Amino acid sequence: MELKDFSRAMLEQAVRLYLEEAYGPAAVPQVVQGRLAWPAGETLEMLAAAGTFDRMPADVTPAQAERLRLRLGNARYPHMKFGADRVADSADWVLTVDCHDRQLMAVVQDSERAALEALLRHNNDLKTRIERRWTEAGLPTFERYIRDRLPGRGG
């Protein structure tokens, strides 16, 4: 799916599913709620142009970016991000969850390693659940992208 085809309704559905998994029955923090007060715009491309999402690289238009990110966190880790990634060598984009936690292994002390490994497992399990729900809801994920291109799938 091209960036211009990601509708606001699709994004809102994807964020709702993300938050349900990330926070469960707990209240979504105010800082996260503030990140969801999006300006006018009916597509991901428009919202990213308005500065709602971080672009990578930062100095390009949304259509030229490789990744878009929005820090939504989870109940145990505030740095996890909702994202959209451009599929390599295409104009297609897919939803993703960026755990944003692997770099911590390089700086953790031995006494903290077990706790960090538990957090990494938690974040990875959460990523898997969110992306599975997106796929089941018919939202564009990398899994759906690949499935749609398998022989016999009509893609």
C-alpha positions, 0 to 999 in steps of 0.5 A: 500500500502506498503512503498516500493510501494509508487512511486516517481511519486505518491509522486510528484502527491500528493505534487502537489495537496497539494501545489495547495490547500495549496497555491492556486495562491500564490507563494510557499515559497523558503524554501518549494521549497528547501524541494522538491529538493529530492535526487535520489530515486524512492520510498518513502522508498528510499527518507525517507532513504535519510533523505528527510522526518522526521521519527517517531520515528526518530531512526528507518529505514523508514520501521520500522517507524510509520509516515513520515513527510515533512513540507510544510505549507500553505499560513497562517500557515508554520507548516502543514505537508505532511505525510504518516502513517502506518495503525495500525497492518499492513504493509500498508501506507496511505497519510495524512495531519498533521495540527500540530496545536492542541498543540497551544490551550494550550498556547494561551491567551484568547485575541488570542483564536478566531484568533487561532480557525479560523486558526484551522478551516482553517487548518482542511478545508484545510486538508479535501480538500487535502485528498479528492483530493488525494482520488479522484486521486486514491492515497492511503488515509485512506478513500480509505484503508477503502473503499477497505476493505468494504464488496462487494468492492472486497478488 
